[in-house]
Amino acid sequence: MKKRWLINLLMLCLVAGLVAFLYLRPQQVAEQAAGYEISAYKLSEFNAISVEFPTKAAVAFEKVNGFWRITAPSSMRADQASVQRILSIIAAKSKDKITDSQLEKFGLTNPELKLKLFRDKNNVEEFTFGTHNPVTDEQYVAHRNTVYLVSNAYAEAASTQLIELIDKSPLKPTEKVAGFDFSHLEQWEDSKLKVDLVDGKWKVSIPVAKPQQNEMNEWLDFSWIHNPAKSVEFYTPDRKVNYPSLEVKLTDGTKVHFDKIQESPNLQLARPDEGLIYNFPNDSGFNMLNPPINIPSK
């Protein structure tokens, strides 16, 4: 009886040991896979970025009033998420850390691109992107005389075409809406539609309209504030063409003018002051130009 009890105890110990091994081993592998951190910087440390290429113009960004702007090769609002993806190199991890002065072996003497992150003009962190490793499908990156092997996604984010780096929201984050003037659009030309926020309540210029406040608030939020265009393109106003138009009134008393280039098959709104055309799908574009003012049917 005692012998059988000892055998059972031994088997229990073996099973417990096997379970512990299987449980701990993946953790050890994961810890090893995490590897080396390229840096310990924080996103908030940097207020300017330069992405430099060997055969085309550099793209530069600068943080202005808490928001990133493209400053070169032209000046315009930047897509904040795209800039964050470029900055994400500071949080990259690598399974390999190579201290080697022969940078030419990794394509780092003639790099694919250089990414410079500025705290100020005299305090710069540089990341240099070299050749790709065909075995791991990763890329060699040098920072502070050390070479790392990281995902190709970091170079892809920094190499995004300029047009894709532009903010696709038709309104700036600092522009607070106080109303709309739709009177120069064909569908509202006769009624001269204007909608205004007065002391937090929506007022409509058409006397018979019965706007529901919640519906109007949702329309503003989902049709204008949180409705990025599916794409943008550069726009040079043609003074010979008189487009239908609308104006967004702002709380500071200024207005933002939009030319309606077309409404179908997709809505194209051009903003002359930004030199951009915003392209919206037909359904969301229709909602933008037709607020739910609830005009009773005759």
ZADO-1210 file (C-alpha; in nm, 4 decimals, padded with zeros to 6 digits):
<atoms>
<atom x="00.0000" y="00.0000" z="00.0000" code="MET" pos="1"/>
<atom x="00.2789" y="00.2349" z="00.0936" code="LYS" pos="2"/>
<atom x="00.4612" y="00.1515" z="-00.2317" code="LYS" pos="3"/>
<atom x="00.1546" y="00.2342" z="-00.4389" code="ARG" pos="4"/>
<atom x="00.1166" y="00.5654" z="-00.2525" code="TRP" pos="5"/>
<atom x="00.4788" y="00.6538" z="-00.3320" code="LEU" pos="6"/>
<atom x="00.4278" y="00.5696" z="-00.6992" code="ILE" pos="7"/>
<atom x="00.1186" y="00.7920" z="-00.7118" code="ASN" pos="8"/>
<atom x="00.3089" y="01.0751" z="-00.5443" code="LEU" pos="9"/>
<atom x="00.5925" y="01.0381" z="-00.7937" code="LEU" pos="10"/>
<atom x="00.3500" y="01.0470" z="-01.0862" code="MET" pos="11"/>
<atom x="00.1841" y="01.3590" z="-00.9415" code="LEU" pos="12"/>
<atom x="00.5221" y="01.5306" z="-00.9154" code="CYS" pos="13"/>
<atom x="00.6039" y="01.4392" z="-01.2767" code="LEU" pos="14"/>
<atom x="00.2717" y="01.5748" z="-01.4023" code="VAL" pos="15"/>
<atom x="00.3129" y="01.8947" z="-01.1981" code="ALA" pos="16"/>
<atom x="00.6640" y="01.9386" z="-01.3352" code="GLY" pos="17"/>
<atom x="00.5456" y="01.8885" z="-01.6934" code="LEU" pos="18"/>
<atom x="00.2639" y="02.1415" z="-01.6478" code="VAL" pos="19"/>
<atom x="00.5044" y="02.3929" z="-01.4975" code="ALA" pos="20"/>
<atom x="00.7477" y="02.3419" z="-01.7864" code="PHE" pos="21"/>
<atom x="00.4784" y="02.3901" z="-02.0503" code="LEU" pos="22"/>
<atom x="00.3446" y="02.6973" z="-01.8694" code="TYR" pos="23"/>
<atom x="00.6750" y="02.8687" z="-01.8127" code="LEU" pos="24"/>
<atom x="00.8426" y="02.7877" z="-02.1440" code="ARG" pos="25"/>
<atom x="00.6153" y="03.0065" z="-02.3646" code="PRO" pos="26"/>
<atom x="00.6706" y="03.2958" z="-02.1250" code="GLN" pos="27"/>
<atom x="01.0471" y="03.2548" z="-02.1556" code="GLN" pos="28"/>
<atom x="01.0188" y="03.2370" z="-02.5355" code="VAL" pos="29"/>
<atom x="00.7991" y="03.5481" z="-02.5383" code="ALA" pos="30"/>
<atom x="01.0432" y="03.7351" z="-02.3166" code="GLU" pos="31"/>
<atom x="01.3292" y="03.6371" z="-02.5439" code="GLN" pos="32"/>
<atom x="01.1304" y="03.7314" z="-02.8541" code="ALA" pos="33"/>
<atom x="01.0648" y="04.0766" z="-02.7121" code="ALA" pos="34"/>
<atom x="01.4373" y="04.1400" z="-02.7389" code="GLY" pos="35"/>
<atom x="01.5917" y="04.4838" z="-02.7275" code="TYR" pos="36"/>
<atom x="01.4173" y="04.8184" z="-02.7133" code="GLU" pos="37"/>
<atom x="01.5541" y="05.0648" z="-02.9679" code="ILE" pos="38"/>
<atom x="01.4909" y="05.3569" z="-02.7348" code="SER" pos="39"/>
<atom x="01.3187" y="05.4683" z="-02.4169" code="ALA" pos="40"/>
<atom x="01.1948" y="05.7986" z="-02.5602" code="TYR" pos="41"/>
<atom x="00.8393" y="05.9293" z="-02.5207" code="LYS" pos="42"/>
<atom x="00.6202" y="06.0676" z="-02.7969" code="LEU" pos="43"/>
<atom x="00.5739" y="06.3906" z="-02.6052" code="SER" pos="44"/>
<atom x="00.9492" y="06.4623" z="-02.6183" code="GLU" pos="45"/>
<atom x="00.9465" y="06.5575" z="-02.9864" code="PHE" pos="46"/>
<atom x="00.7976" y="06.8593" z="-03.1610" code="ASN" pos="47"/>
<atom x="00.9399" y="06.8266" z="-03.5132" code="ALA" pos="48"/>
<atom x="01.0148" y="06.5470" z="-03.7603" code="ILE" pos="49"/>
<atom x="01.2114" y="06.5228" z="-04.0839" code="SER" pos="50"/>
<atom x="01.1887" y="06.2256" z="-04.3212" code="VAL" pos="51"/>
<atom x="01.4762" y="06.2412" z="-04.5697" code="GLU" pos="52"/>
<atom x="01.5117" y="06.0403" z="-04.8908" code="PHE" pos="53"/>
<atom x="01.8081" y="06.0033" z="-05.1267" code="PRO" pos="54"/>
<atom x="01.6183" y="06.0944" z="-05.4467" code="THR" pos="55"/>
<atom x="01.3199" y="06.3084" z="-05.3484" code="LYS" pos="56"/>
<atom x="01.2329" y="06.6043" z="-05.1303" code="ALA" pos="57"/>
<atom x="01.2192" y="06.5603" z="-04.7558" code="ALA" pos="58"/>
<atom x="00.8887" y="06.5664" z="-04.5710" code="VAL" pos="59"/>
<atom x="00.8845" y="06.7696" z="-04.2498" code="ALA" pos="60"/>
<atom x="00.6349" y="06.7981" z="-03.9670" code="PHE" pos="61"/>
<atom x="00.6005" y="07.0381" z="-03.6767" code="GLU" pos="62"/>
<atom x="00.3721" y="07.0327" z="-03.3743" code="LYS" pos="63"/>
<atom x="00.1719" y="07.3561" z="-03.3560" code="VAL" pos="64"/>
<atom x="-00.0694" y="07.4173" z="-03.0667" code="ASN" pos="65"/>
<atom x="-00.0671" y="07.0483" z="-02.9864" code="GLY" pos="66"/>
<atom x="-00.1382" y="06.9280" z="-03.3429" code="PHE" pos="67"/>
<atom x="00.1025" y="06.8069" z="-03.6105" code="TRP" pos="68"/>
<atom x="00.1315" y="07.0021" z="-03.9364" code="ARG" pos="69"/>
<atom x="00.3184" y="06.9204" z="-04.2556" code="ILE" pos="70"/>
<atom x="00.5689" y="07.2027" z="-04.3095" code="THR" pos="71"/>
<atom x="00.7581" y="07.0714" z="-04.6147" code="ALA" pos="72"/>
<atom x="00.7432" y="07.0359" z="-04.9089" code="PRO" pos="73"/>
<atom x="00.4212" y="07.2356" z="-04.8490" code="SER" pos="74"/>
<atom x="00.2279" y="07.3580" z="-04.5482" code="SER" pos="75"/>
<atom x="-00.0962" y="07.1842" z="-04.4492" code="MET" pos="76"/>
<atom x="-00.2652" y="06.9932" z="-04.1704" code="ARG" pos="77"/>
<atom x="-00.1230" y="06.6475" z="-04.1060" code="ALA" pos="78"/>
<atom x="-00.3164" y="06.3313" z="-04.0333" code="ASP" pos="79"/>
<atom x="-00.2374" y="06.2844" z="-03.6646" code="GLN" pos="80"/>
<atom x="-00.2525" y="05.9037" z="-03.6731" code="ALA" pos="81"/>
<atom x="-00.0064" y="05.8889" z="-03.9639" code="SER" pos="82"/>
<atom x="00.2435" y="06.1018" z="-03.7722" code="VAL" pos="83"/>
<atom x="00.2032" y="05.8778" z="-03.4677" code="GLN" pos="84"/>
<atom x="00.2852" y="05.5763" z="-03.6856" code="ARG" pos="85"/>
<atom x="00.6052" y="05.7481" z="-03.8027" code="ILE" pos="86"/>
<atom x="00.7005" y="05.8252" z="-03.4433" code="LEU" pos="87"/>
<atom x="00.6318" y="05.4666" z="-03.3349" code="SER" pos="88"/>
<atom x="00.9907" y="05.3735" z="-03.4288" code="ILE" pos="89"/>
<atom x="01.0899" y="05.4932" z="-03.0806" code="ILE" pos="90"/>
<atom x="00.8917" y="05.2023" z="-02.9306" code="ALA" pos="91"/>
<atom x="01.0258" y="04.9369" z="-03.1701" code="ALA" pos="92"/>
<atom x="01.1785" y="04.6173" z="-03.0354" code="LYS" pos="93"/>
<atom x="01.4356" y="04.3981" z="-03.2013" code="SER" pos="94"/>
<atom x="01.5516" y="04.0409" z="-03.1485" code="LYS" pos="95"/>
<atom x="01.8934" y="04.1483" z="-03.2758" code="ASP" pos="96"/>
<atom x="02.1273" y="04.4178" z="-03.1497" code="LYS" pos="97"/>
<atom x="02.4489" y="04.4638" z="-03.3451" code="ILE" pos="98"/>
<atom x="02.7357" y="04.6891" z="-03.2490" code="THR" pos="99"/>
<atom x="02.9365" y="04.7070" z="-03.5694" code="ASP" pos="100"/>
<atom x="03.1243" y="04.9955" z="-03.7244" code="SER" pos="101"/>
<atom x="03.0986" y="04.8482" z="-04.0744" code="GLN" pos="102"/>
<atom x="02.7625" y="05.0017" z="-04.1539" code="LEU" pos="103"/>
<atom x="02.8004" y="04.9393" z="-04.5264" code="GLU" pos="104"/>
<atom x="02.7244" y="04.5710" z="-04.4612" code="LYS" pos="105"/>
<atom x="02.3709" y="04.6714" z="-04.3687" code="PHE" pos="106"/>
<atom x="02.3171" y="04.9351" z="-04.6375" code="GLY" pos="107"/>
<atom x="02.3436" y="05.2138" z="-04.3820" code="LEU" pos="108"/>
<atom x="02.6124" y="05.4254" z="-04.5482" code="THR" pos="109"/>
<atom x="02.3666" y="05.4973" z="-04.8344" code="ASN" pos="110"/>
<atom x="02.0412" y="05.4527" z="-04.6460" code="PRO" pos="111"/>
<atom x="01.6940" y="05.4082" z="-04.7872" code="GLU" pos="112"/>
<atom x="01.5771" y="05.6932" z="-04.5645" code="LEU" pos="113"/>
<atom x="01.6720" y="05.8936" z="-04.2581" code="LYS" pos="114"/>
<atom x="01.4227" y="05.9767" z="-03.9877" code="LEU" pos="115"/>
<atom x="01.5143" y="06.2702" z="-03.7636" code="LYS" pos="116"/>
<atom x="01.3157" y="06.3495" z="-03.4501" code="LEU" pos="117"/>
<atom x="01.3689" y="06.6923" z="-03.2964" code="PHE" pos="118"/>
<atom x="01.3284" y="06.8059" z="-02.9390" code="ARG" pos="119"/>
<atom x="01.4682" y="07.1353" z="-03.0624" code="ASP" pos="120"/>
<atom x="01.7010" y="07.2318" z="-03.3486" code="LYS" pos="121"/>
<atom x="02.0099" y="07.1333" z="-03.1480" code="ASN" pos="122"/>
<atom x="01.8714" y="06.8141" z="-02.9942" code="ASN" pos="123"/>
<atom x="01.8034" y="06.5512" z="-03.2607" code="VAL" pos="124"/>
<atom x="01.7616" y="06.1735" z="-03.2591" code="GLU" pos="125"/>
<atom x="01.8363" y="06.0067" z="-03.5930" code="GLU" pos="126"/>
<atom x="01.7204" y="05.6670" z="-03.7195" code="PHE" pos="127"/>
<atom x="01.8793" y="05.5395" z="-04.0415" code="THR" pos="128"/>
<atom x="01.7069" y="05.2681" z="-04.2469" code="PHE" pos="129"/>
<atom x="01.9225" y="05.0279" z="-04.4479" code="GLY" pos="130"/>
<atom x="01.8776" y="04.7035" z="-04.6383" code="THR" pos="131"/>
<atom x="01.6177" y="04.4344" z="-04.5803" code="HIS" pos="132"/>
<atom x="01.6965" y="04.0922" z="-04.4404" code="ASN" pos="133"/>
<atom x="01.5473" y="03.8391" z="-04.6881" code="PRO" pos="134"/>
<atom x="01.5358" y="03.5625" z="-04.4268" code="VAL" pos="135"/>
<atom x="01.3314" y="03.7438" z="-04.1610" code="THR" pos="136"/>
<atom x="01.1705" y="04.0012" z="-04.3964" code="ASP" pos="137"/>
<atom x="01.2855" y="04.2749" z="-04.1590" code="GLU" pos="138"/>
<atom x="01.4992" y="04.5849" z="-04.2051" code="GLN" pos="139"/>
<atom x="01.8266" y="04.7043" z="-04.0543" code="TYR" pos="140"/>
<atom x="01.7972" y="05.0311" z="-03.8632" code="VAL" pos="141"/>
<atom x="02.0832" y="05.2215" z="-03.7022" code="ALA" pos="142"/>
<atom x="02.0452" y="05.4441" z="-03.3984" code="HIS" pos="143"/>
<atom x="02.3290" y="05.5776" z="-03.1826" code="ARG" pos="144"/>
<atom x="02.5968" y="05.3516" z="-03.3394" code="ASN" pos="145"/>
<atom x="02.3893" y="05.0378" z="-03.2872" code="THR" pos="146"/>
<atom x="02.2126" y="04.8361" z="-03.5562" code="VAL" pos="147"/>
<atom x="01.8771" y="04.6682" z="-03.4995" code="TYR" pos="148"/>
<atom x="01.6581" y="04.4427" z="-03.7109" code="LEU" pos="149"/>
<atom x="01.2960" y="04.5637" z="-03.7056" code="VAL" pos="150"/>
<atom x="00.9696" y="04.5280" z="-03.8945" code="SER" pos="151"/>
<atom x="00.9452" y="04.6810" z="-04.2419" code="ASN" pos="152"/>
<atom x="00.6332" y="04.8650" z="-04.1223" code="ALA" pos="153"/>
<atom x="00.8368" y="05.1496" z="-03.9691" code="TYR" pos="154"/>
<atom x="00.9973" y="05.2475" z="-04.3004" code="ALA" pos="155"/>
<atom x="00.6654" y="05.2041" z="-04.4802" code="GLU" pos="156"/>
<atom x="00.4980" y="05.4464" z="-04.2378" code="ALA" pos="157"/>
<atom x="00.7726" y="05.7051" z="-04.2906" code="ALA" pos="158"/>
<atom x="00.7606" y="05.6579" z="-04.6705" code="SER" pos="159"/>
<atom x="00.3853" y="05.7151" z="-04.7031" code="THR" pos="160"/>
<atom x="00.2999" y="05.9399" z="-04.9980" code="GLN" pos="161"/>
<atom x="00.2504" y="06.3034" z="-04.9066" code="LEU" pos="162"/>
<atom x="-00.1145" y="06.3110" z="-05.0157" code="ILE" pos="163"/>
<atom x="-00.1934" y="06.0276" z="-04.7722" code="GLU" pos="164"/>
<atom x="-00.0311" y="06.2141" z="-04.4820" code="LEU" pos="165"/>
<atom x="-00.2765" y="06.5046" z="-04.5092" code="ILE" pos="166"/>
<atom x="-00.5572" y="06.5389" z="-04.2558" code="ASP" pos="167"/>
<atom x="-00.8814" y="06.4271" z="-04.4223" code="LYS" pos="168"/>
<atom x="-01.1154" y="06.6119" z="-04.1887" code="SER" pos="169"/>
<atom x="-01.2787" y="06.9077" z="-04.3680" code="PRO" pos="170"/>
<atom x="-01.2541" y="07.1200" z="-04.0527" code="LEU" pos="171"/>
<atom x="-00.9544" y="07.1940" z="-03.8341" code="LYS" pos="172"/>
<atom x="-00.9676" y="07.0528" z="-03.4803" code="PRO" pos="173"/>
<atom x="-00.9578" y="07.4096" z="-03.3481" code="THR" pos="174"/>
<atom x="-01.2529" y="07.5259" z="-03.5617" code="GLU" pos="175"/>
<atom x="-01.5726" y="07.5251" z="-03.3536" code="LYS" pos="176"/>
<atom x="-01.8950" y="07.5305" z="-03.5549" code="VAL" pos="177"/>
<atom x="-02.1586" y="07.7974" z="-03.4892" code="ALA" pos="178"/>
<atom x="-02.3752" y="07.7379" z="-03.7968" code="GLY" pos="179"/>
<atom x="-02.4020" y="07.6759" z="-04.1703" code="PHE" pos="180"/>
<atom x="-02.5078" y="07.8812" z="-04.4698" code="ASP" pos="181"/>
<atom x="-02.6431" y="07.6477" z="-04.7404" code="PHE" pos="182"/>
<atom x="-02.8181" y="07.9229" z="-04.9374" code="SER" pos="183"/>
<atom x="-02.5774" y="07.8989" z="-05.2324" code="HIS" pos="184"/>
<atom x="-02.6463" y="07.5281" z="-05.2988" code="LEU" pos="185"/>
<atom x="-02.9007" y="07.4400" z="-05.5682" code="GLU" pos="186"/>
<atom x="-03.1340" y="07.2437" z="-05.3392" code="GLN" pos="187"/>
<atom x="-03.1532" y="07.5292" z="-05.0876" code="TRP" pos="188"/>
<atom x="-03.1257" y="07.8270" z="-05.3207" code="GLU" pos="189"/>
<atom x="-03.4976" y="07.9106" z="-05.3102" code="ASP" pos="190"/>
<atom x="-03.5382" y="07.8700" z="-04.9350" code="SER" pos="191"/>
<atom x="-03.2007" y="08.0331" z="-04.8520" code="LYS" pos="192"/>
<atom x="-03.1370" y="07.7734" z="-04.5811" code="LEU" pos="193"/>
<atom x="-02.9242" y="07.8719" z="-04.2845" code="LYS" pos="194"/>
<atom x="-02.8887" y="07.6799" z="-03.9587" code="VAL" pos="195"/>
<atom x="-02.7309" y="07.8348" z="-03.6520" code="ASP" pos="196"/>
<atom x="-02.6393" y="07.7344" z="-03.2988" code="LEU" pos="197"/>
<atom x="-02.7719" y="08.0070" z="-03.0688" code="VAL" pos="198"/>
<atom x="-02.7086" y="07.9582" z="-02.6968" code="ASP" pos="199"/>
<atom x="-02.6703" y="07.5848" z="-02.7563" code="GLY" pos="200"/>
<atom x="-02.9970" y="07.5541" z="-02.9527" code="LYS" pos="201"/>
<atom x="-03.0357" y="07.5046" z="-03.3262" code="TRP" pos="202"/>
<atom x="-03.2268" y="07.7719" z="-03.5161" code="LYS" pos="203"/>
<atom x="-03.3400" y="07.7278" z="-03.8779" code="VAL" pos="204"/>
<atom x="-03.4103" y="08.0102" z="-04.1212" code="SER" pos="205"/>
<atom x="-03.7128" y="07.8283" z="-04.2703" code="ILE" pos="206"/>
<atom x="-04.0125" y="07.9136" z="-04.0454" code="PRO" pos="207"/>
<atom x="-04.2021" y="07.5852" z="-04.0973" code="VAL" pos="208"/>
<atom x="-03.8995" y="07.3689" z="-04.0114" code="ALA" pos="209"/>
<atom x="-03.9164" y="07.1770" z="-03.6830" code="LYS" pos="210"/>
<atom x="-03.5594" y="07.0681" z="-03.6048" code="PRO" pos="211"/>
<atom x="-03.5054" y="06.8156" z="-03.3264" code="GLN" pos="212"/>
<atom x="-03.2084" y="06.9255" z="-03.1195" code="GLN" pos="213"/>
<atom x="-03.0647" y="06.5760" z="-03.0686" code="ASN" pos="214"/>
<atom x="-03.0949" y="06.4968" z="-03.4395" code="GLU" pos="215"/>
<atom x="-02.9184" y="06.8187" z="-03.5321" code="MET" pos="216"/>
<atom x="-02.6412" y="06.7585" z="-03.2792" code="ASN" pos="217"/>
<atom x="-02.5880" y="06.4076" z="-03.4141" code="GLU" pos="218"/>
<atom x="-02.5869" y="06.5400" z="-03.7694" code="TRP" pos="219"/>
<atom x="-02.3155" y="06.7930" z="-03.6826" code="LEU" pos="220"/>
<atom x="-02.1092" y="06.5324" z="-03.4986" code="ASP" pos="221"/>
<atom x="-02.1315" y="06.2467" z="-03.7485" code="PHE" pos="222"/>
<atom x="-02.1579" y="06.4424" z="-04.0751" code="SER" pos="223"/>
<atom x="-01.8997" y="06.7139" z="-04.0122" code="TRP" pos="224"/>
<atom x="-01.6897" y="06.6726" z="-03.6963" code="ILE" pos="225"/>
<atom x="-01.6180" y="06.2994" z="-03.7158" code="HIS" pos="226"/>
<atom x="-01.6571" y="06.2365" z="-04.0875" code="ASN" pos="227"/>
<atom x="-01.3163" y="06.2256" z="-04.2560" code="PRO" pos="228"/>
<atom x="-01.3052" y="06.2216" z="-04.6340" code="ALA" pos="229"/>
<atom x="-01.2128" y="05.8934" z="-04.7973" code="LYS" pos="230"/>
<atom x="-00.9400" y="06.0802" z="-04.9866" code="SER" pos="231"/>
<atom x="-00.8083" y="06.4270" z="-05.0621" code="VAL" pos="232"/>
<atom x="-00.6473" y="06.5880" z="-05.3642" code="GLU" pos="233"/>
<atom x="-00.4821" y="06.9201" z="-05.4314" code="PHE" pos="234"/>
<atom x="-00.7017" y="07.2067" z="-05.5476" code="TYR" pos="235"/>
<atom x="-00.6242" y="07.5250" z="-05.7382" code="THR" pos="236"/>
<atom x="-00.9352" y="07.7466" z="-05.7602" code="PRO" pos="237"/>
<atom x="-01.0419" y="07.8435" z="-06.1114" code="ASP" pos="238"/>
<atom x="-01.1662" y="08.2015" z="-06.0960" code="ARG" pos="239"/>
<atom x="-01.3517" y="08.1501" z="-06.4243" code="LYS" pos="240"/>
<atom x="-01.5799" y="07.8867" z="-06.2709" code="VAL" pos="241"/>
<atom x="-01.8573" y="07.9793" z="-06.0272" code="ASN" pos="242"/>
<atom x="-01.9269" y="07.6663" z="-05.8232" code="TYR" pos="243"/>
<atom x="-02.2227" y="07.6143" z="-05.5896" code="PRO" pos="244"/>
<atom x="-02.0910" y="07.6706" z="-05.2383" code="SER" pos="245"/>
<atom x="-02.1566" y="07.6686" z="-04.8653" code="LEU" pos="246"/>
<atom x="-02.0048" y="07.8364" z="-04.5631" code="GLU" pos="247"/>
<atom x="-01.9409" y="07.7000" z="-04.2155" code="VAL" pos="248"/>
<atom x="-01.9762" y="07.9674" z="-03.9481" code="LYS" pos="249"/>
<atom x="-01.7340" y="07.9471" z="-03.6575" code="LEU" pos="250"/>
<atom x="-01.7691" y="08.0605" z="-03.2977" code="THR" pos="251"/>
<atom x="-01.4925" y="08.3193" z="-03.3420" code="ASP" pos="252"/>
<atom x="-01.7002" y="08.4985" z="-03.6048" code="GLY" pos="253"/>
<atom x="-01.5050" y="08.3740" z="-03.9088" code="THR" pos="254"/>
<atom x="-01.6327" y="08.1500" z="-04.1875" code="LYS" pos="255"/>
<atom x="-01.4917" y="07.8560" z="-04.3819" code="VAL" pos="256"/>
<atom x="-01.5859" y="07.8537" z="-04.7517" code="HIS" pos="257"/>
<atom x="-01.6344" y="07.5309" z="-04.9484" code="PHE" pos="258"/>
<atom x="-01.6877" y="07.4994" z="-05.3246" code="ASP" pos="259"/>
<atom x="-01.9064" y="07.2065" z="-05.4259" code="LYS" pos="260"/>
<atom x="-01.7224" y="07.0606" z="-05.7238" code="ILE" pos="261"/>
<atom x="-01.9676" y="06.7736" z="-05.7703" code="GLN" pos="262"/>
<atom x="-02.2305" y="06.5835" z="-05.5714" code="GLU" pos="263"/>
<atom x="-02.2504" y="06.2590" z="-05.7678" code="SER" pos="264"/>
<atom x="-02.1283" y="05.9833" z="-05.7875" code="PRO" pos="265"/>
<atom x="-01.9382" y="06.1114" z="-05.4837" code="ASN" pos="266"/>
<atom x="-01.9356" y="06.4475" z="-05.3108" code="LEU" pos="267"/>
<atom x="-01.6329" y="06.6683" z="-05.3751" code="GLN" pos="268"/>
<atom x="-01.5983" y="06.9693" z="-05.1460" code="LEU" pos="269"/>
<atom x="-01.3070" y="07.2012" z="-05.2163" code="ALA" pos="270"/>
<atom x="-01.1610" y="07.4239" z="-04.9478" code="ARG" pos="271"/>
<atom x="-00.9745" y="07.7060" z="-05.1255" code="PRO" pos="272"/>
<atom x="-00.7908" y="07.8335" z="-04.8176" code="ASP" pos="273"/>
<atom x="-00.6324" y="07.4899" z="-04.7706" code="GLU" pos="274"/>
<atom x="-00.5931" y="07.4122" z="-05.1416" code="GLY" pos="275"/>
<atom x="-00.7616" y="07.0740" z="-05.1066" code="LEU" pos="276"/>
<atom x="-01.0578" y="06.8791" z="-05.2414" code="ILE" pos="277"/>
<atom x="-01.2231" y="06.6397" z="-04.9961" code="TYR" pos="278"/>
<atom x="-01.3888" y="06.3316" z="-05.1476" code="ASN" pos="279"/>
<atom x="-01.6838" y="06.1798" z="-04.9585" code="PHE" pos="280"/>
<atom x="-01.8981" y="05.8756" z="-05.0403" code="PRO" pos="281"/>
<atom x="-02.2365" y="05.9620" z="-05.1853" code="ASN" pos="282"/>
<atom x="-02.4411" y="05.8702" z="-04.8756" code="ASP" pos="283"/>
<atom x="-02.2343" y="06.0616" z="-04.6185" code="SER" pos="284"/>
<atom x="-02.1946" y="06.3469" z="-04.8680" code="GLY" pos="285"/>
<atom x="-02.5722" y="06.3773" z="-04.9037" code="PHE" pos="286"/>
<atom x="-02.6105" y="06.3986" z="-04.5248" code="ASN" pos="287"/>
<atom x="-02.3506" y="06.6738" z="-04.5023" code="MET" pos="288"/>
<atom x="-02.5505" y="06.9022" z="-04.7301" code="LEU" pos="289"/>
<atom x="-02.8975" y="06.8124" z="-04.6007" code="ASN" pos="290"/>
<atom x="-02.9395" y="06.8685" z="-04.2276" code="PRO" pos="291"/>
<atom x="-03.2437" y="06.7024" z="-04.0613" code="PRO" pos="292"/>
<atom x="-03.4484" y="07.0217" z="-04.0229" code="ILE" pos="293"/>
<atom x="-03.7828" y="06.8357" z="-04.0488" code="ASN" pos="294"/>
<atom x="-03.9868" y="07.0377" z="-04.2962" code="ILE" pos="295"/>
<atom x="-04.3491" y="06.9150" z="-04.2872" code="PRO" pos="296"/>
<atom x="-04.4673" y="06.7651" z="-04.6140" code="SER" pos="297"/>
<atom x="-04.7425" y="06.9520" z="-04.7944" code="LYS" pos="298"/>
</atoms>
